[in-house]
Structures are given as structure tokens and as C-alpha cells.
């Protein structure tokens, strides 16, 4: 509405005949533009918003303006307000906001004249804030841009692909990233005008393979007739200021590509097959004997309940020593901390009627505070750590989806078993949340480089739309988490973890969760509808019910599900088939060995893809029938 109003005022000023109305329109237009700038979060702090107070010669410090800044100037005896699109060595290009028409309306201004005009309007005061002065470290920007490119086009850097195409939807020109030489790439966006191909823009970069830098070398913008380069034939940088300016612009462009674009090969993969990356998972993969490396990192070899309890107690003793001595853990201490498996299969330790566990129970009470002891006792029903072979399978699938670097969130991280299994060739920064104070402190001791918050997920301070990947084994429970932002959904705890984590992912980010089969099979479709509106299902695997038996001492029906966050919310009328379930009739033998029919609610995804069920579906009689 604000944009439409300003466009109408622009038209009145350009085409109007009544001088009084034109003057009023100019004043109102400036006020609305000022409102727009404040809504954009600029550092404007002027309290008096009377139009005439804006113009005064008060800004005397050196300006620190950047591409994307919204500014107010009077140029060519007319008010001009808009966004800085490009800063050249001696020119500044401003895009008026909003344009009367949809054609390009950028205005070219001499840089010295632009800075003089900036000083005339106090609304530009935030541009003169000395804290905005650029940090004189161009290599830092180049390293950041290398990491950004590594996220969106890792195959270009590894030379596994020569060209990748990105689709930004119907309102954005497509983008191409292409390797053009051994150490050079081009990032370009073209459109057609009168039969000619127009760069909007086209940039070339030099890749510093050893230094992990991405340095801008040329910039071409055909609709403005701009071509800039920062080097001679011998690769000598002639214009460091221009190089830094182009590197900064490139960083913003890479951010836009990551946020708003989708790789066409990934789109094609989704259309061809939702589950093809999972065909490599075989049931044997979850039953294989652990390697020596696996045992050293996160032991999964069978241990008795007594041995597990002893390892847990020793891990707690080490943790207490670290806290008392205020020092980091040594490697041999970390090896012992990794043996901690929680209390999911050790409920007898907390049962006063089990006299054979009295010694361990008393020592545990001495080692823990009353609050920690209560938390450990409550965790016996929910704390089941994920087998390392399953964690490795998750990383394998993430690699299939093009993940090689980025930020990873685990909202129920335990002691950090997912962190410990990170493949060496993946450049990942971990963020974790853990409600159990004992497990959370161990995770912090094991992985000091990770950002781990010890609190409930509902209390964790995490930015929205920022993480590249979310992984984990979501907690189960028949209760709701109190979080005002999500209370309206009335989700139980595992559904709540899905909903909140989706909000934390950036568009295009991957969610890989282990969850109960109820997520996909239950008759209540509200969570699946929420997931389908915000995500695409990349695939899922129905796990054998003894996947967690070694760690948890129990059988549980669970799924491994992969989703990708959409760039736009799907309409309710367009929800995919996997939102729904169907009742199937299966047969089983009861205790009297009589064959009986039994109705089973199954998600359509697993009905259509039975090969993704890594076990033989059976109905068997249990303690309740």
C-alpha cells in the first residue's frame, strides 16, 4: 500500500498541473519515504518529523554509505530518495523508490556531488555514523564469499561440475554459476531485450584454492553500460577500493541466491524421484557390526546395564572434576565422556525397590544435585541416544542433497553424538539445545567450539530463517510445550519440535529428523499439513523397530524423514498426497495361532514406496492384545 501510494504521488508530481497539489504531493511523498526508511530498520533517530527540519548543513563527518542504503537527497533541484544500487570510483547509482514505471530508472550521480547532497538532509545522519566505517580487511570479505559459494555451489569449487543453474521463480532472472578457467568462475544473470542478451549483472572471480578466498575481478551491467575491472593482464590489482566494493556486492548477491533461489538440478531431482537418494540404505546398514573408529567415537557394542551405569557414573565424575578445576577436558577424558548413554535403559537405578542397584543409586545421588537427579530420573522414558550407524546414514544423505558446509541446528542434542560423527570433509558449524543439564554440560565439555544452550527448546534464543540444516532425534511425549508463538497449533512435543525448527531453517534448508511413525501415520493430519505448506518431502525411511534396541534396551517404531524448506508457503488446495493416510487390512496370528484381520493406518508415501520400509511390516500380539 505504501509503494502504491508513493507511485501515485510520483505521477501527480510528474503530470500534475495544479502547483498547490504538486507541492503538497512532494511534502507527503518525502514523509512517506521517511516512514519507509524507518521501517527498513535504518538508524534514523530524528524525533521531529516536520518536513522542513530535514534540510540543514549539519552533517560534517565522513560518510560511510554502502550498497543497499536508503538515502534522501535533493538532486537537480528535485527531491530524490531511494536505494544505493552501486558505488563506483567516481559515480553513485541510486534507484528511486518506488519507480513510476517498471523499467530501469537508476540515476547516475557524480560521487562528490552525491556526498555534498547527502550532507544537506539530516535523515541521512545514520550514514555518517563512524561505527559504519568499513573494516580494512578485504580478505575477510573474500573468505566469507568463498564460504557462501561453498554452501550453494560446492561442486563448482570441487570441480565436480562446470556449470550450475539457479531458478528464482517468475519474478527473478535466472542465475548461472560457471567455471570458466582453472581458477576463475563467473556468476551471471541475463535477460533478453530486443533480441539482445543483457547482463544484469555478470561478474568474474578468482578462486584462491589454498587461502579459500573468492575475489571479484570484473563487473558488467549492460542496461547501465557499465563494465569495470580491477586488474591488469598480470593479475595486479589496480583499484583496491573497487575490488572491495565489488566483493561486498558479491556477498550480498550470494546471500540473495542462497535465500531466494533453488538449484535447477535439485528441482529436477525432486520431480524425477523423491526417494532415490535413499535406495542405497539397506537394512543391513543398521545391523552392521561397528568399526573400531565407531567404537572409539561413540561405542555401540553391546554392554550390560551394569556396564552402562558404571560408564555413566565415571563420566559424571569427570564432569565434576572439570567444573571444580575450571579446565577443558583432556582427550582421554573426552573418550570417557562419550561413553555416557543417558538413563533411557536404566530405570531400575532410580527404583528404590530394586535393592541390587542401591550402591549405584546412592553414588548417583551424591554426584548430582537434587534437580539434576530429578531430571535424570524423568529422562528414563525419553532419553534414547541415536545409534552412530544411523547418524552416519543421515550425513550420507545430506551429502547426496549437496550439503558440504553451513550451520547445523540440533534442538535436542544430548551429549552431542551427531556432532561427533561429522564427516571430516564437511565444514559445519554446530548449534545445539539440550534441556537436561547433565547432558548439556557434557556436550559443552566435548565440543567447546559448538554453541550449546542448556535450556528447553521453547526458551532457546535462535534466529529465524538462518540455519542450513537441522538434524536430530526429536523427543517423544504425550504433552504440549508452552510457547506462546506456537500454542495456537496445539501440537504435542514432537510435533512442536518440527514446527519450531522449520521456522529456524532458511528457505532451501534441509531438515533431517528421526521421529515416531505416528508423525506420518496418525489420523490427525494437522502437523503434516503444516509441514507440507512450508516444506517439500525429500524422502523417508521406515526403520526396523530394533534400531534403538542396543542403546535403549527397547523396540520402537520410528521413521527417518528428510524435508526441504520451501521458498514460499504452499496453498492448502495444493497439498501433496503424503499428507493423507489410508487404512490397509493386514493379517496376523494371535496367541492361539489363529489368522485374524487387522486395520492399519499407513501414510500414502510408504504405501506408494514400500521399498523405503527397511523391515517386513507385521502385526503381532503384545501385552495389550
C-alpha positions, 0 to 999 in steps of 0.5 A, a space after each residue: 500500500 505504501 509503494 502504491 501510494 508513493 507511485 501515485 504521488 510520483 505521477 501527480 508530481 510528474 503530470 500534475 498541473 495544479 502547483 498547490 497539489 504538486 507541492 503538497 504531493 512532494 511534502 507527503 511523498 518525502 514523509 512517506 519515504 521517511 516512514 519507509 526508511 524507518 521501517 527498513 530498520 535504518 538508524 534514523 533517530 530524528 524525533 521531529 518529523 516536520 518536513 522542513 527540519 530535514 534540510 540543514 548543513 549539519 552533517 560534517 563527518 565522513 560518510 560511510 554509505 554502502 550498497 543497499 542504503 536508503 538515502 534522501 537527497 535533493 538532486 537537480 533541484 528535485 527531491 530524490 530518495 531511494 536505494 544505493 544500487 552501486 558505488 563506483 570510483 567516481 559515480 553513485 547509482 541510486 534507484 528511486 523508490 518506488 519507480 513510476 514505471 517498471 523499467 530501469 530508472 537508476 540515476 547516475 550521480 557524480 560521487 562528490 556531488 552525491 556526498 555534498 547532497 547527502 550532507 544537506 538532509 539530516 535523515 541521512 545522519 545514520 550514514 555518517 555514523 563512524 561505527 559504519 566505517 568499513 573494516 580494512 580487511 578485504 580478505 575477510 570479505 573474500 573468505 566469507 564469499 568463498 564460504 557462501 559459494 561453498 554452501 550453494 555451489 560446492 561442486 563448482 569449487 570441487 570441480 565436480 561440475 562446470 556449470 550450475 543453474 539457479 531458478 528464482 521463480 517468475 519474478 527473478 532472472 535466472 542465475 548461472 554459476 560457471 567455471 570458466 578457467 582453472 581458477 576463475 568462475 563467473 556468476 551471471 544473470 541475463 535477460 533478453 531485450 530486443 533480441 539482445 542478451 543483457 547482463 544484469 549483472 555478470 561478474 568474474 572471480 578468482 578462486 584462491 584454492 589454498 587461502 579459500 578466498 573468492 575475489 571479484 575481478 570484473 563487473 558488467 551491467 549492460 542496461 547501465 553500460 557499465 563494465 569495470 575491472 580491477 586488474 591488469 593482464 598480470 593479475 595486479 590489482 589496480 583499484 583496491 577500493 573497487 575490488 572491495 566494493 565489488 566483493 561486498 556486492 558479491 556477498 550480498 548477491 550470494 546471500 540473495 541466491 542462497 535465500 531466494 533461489 533453488 538449484 535447477 538440478 535439485 528441482 529436477 531431482 525432486 520431480 524425477 524421484 523423491 526417494 532415490 537418494 535413499 535406495 542405497 540404505 539397506 537394512 543391513 546398514 543398521 545391523 552392521 557390526 561397528 568399526 573400531 573408529 565407531 567404537 572409539 567415537 561413540 561405542 555401540 557394542 553391546 554392554 550390560 546395564 551394569 556396564 552402562 551405569 558404571 560408564 555413566 557414573 565415571 563420566 559424571 565424575 569427570 564432569 565434576 572434576 572439570 567444573 571444580 578445576 575450571 579446565 577443558 577436558 583432556 582427550 582421554 577424558 573426552 573418550 570417557 565422556 562419550 561413553 555416557 548413554 543417558 538413563 533411557 535403559 536404566 530405570 531400575 537405578 532410580 527404583 528404590 525397590 530394586 535393592 541390587 542397584 542401591 550402591 549405584 543409586 546412592 553414588 548417583 545421588 551424591 554426584 548430582 544435585 537434587 534437580 539434576 537427579 530429578 531430571 535424570 530420573 524423568 529422562 528414563 522414558 525419553 532419553 534414547 541416544 541415536 545409534 552412530 550407524 544411523 547418524 552416519 546414514 543421515 550425513 550420507 544423505 545430506 551429502 547426496 542433497 549437496 550439503 558440504 558446509 553451513 550451520 547445523 541446528 540440533 534442538 535436542 542434542 544430548 551429549 552431542 553424538 551427531 556432532 561427533 560423527 561429522 564427516 571430516 570433509 564437511 565444514 559445519 558449524 554446530 548449534 545445539 539445545 539440550 534441556 537436561 543439564 547433565 547432558 548439556 554440560 557434557 556436550 559443552 565439555 566435548 565440543 567447546 567450539 559448538 554453541 550449546 544452550 542448556 535450556 528447553 527448546 521453547 526458551 532457546 534464543 535462535 534466529 529465524 530463517 538462518 540455519 542450513 540444516 537441522 538434524 536430530 532425534 526429536 523427543 517423544 511425549 504425550 504433552 504440549 510445550 508452552 510457547 506462546 508463538 506456537 500454542 495456537 497449533 496445539 501440537 504435542 512435543 514432537 510435533 512442536 519440535 518440527 514446527 519450531 525448527 522449520 521456522 529456524 531453517 532458511 528457505 532451501 534448508 534441509 531438515 533431517 529428523 528421526 521421529 515416531 511413525 505416528 508423525 506420518 501415520 496418525 489420523 490427525 493430519 494437522 502437523 503434516 499439513 503444516 509441514 507440507 505448506 512450508 516444506 517439500 518431502 525429500 524422502 523417508 525411511 521406515 526403520 526396523 523397530 530394533 534400531 534403538 534396541 542396543 542403546 535403549 534396551 527397547 523396540 520402537 517404531 520410528 521413521 527417518 524423514 528428510 524435508 526441504 524448506 520451501 521458498 514460499 508457503 504452499 496453498 492448502 488446495 495444493 497439498 501433496 498426497 503424503 499428507 493423507 493416510 489410508 487404512 490397509 487390512 493386514 493379517 496376523 496370528 494371535 496367541 492361539 495361532 489363529 489368522 485374524 484381520 487387522 486395520 492399519 493406518 499407513 501414510 500414502 508415501 510408504 504405501 506408494 514406496 514400500 521399498 523405503 520400509 527397511 523391515 517386513 511390516 507385521 502385526 503381532 500380539 503384545 501385552 495389550 492384545 
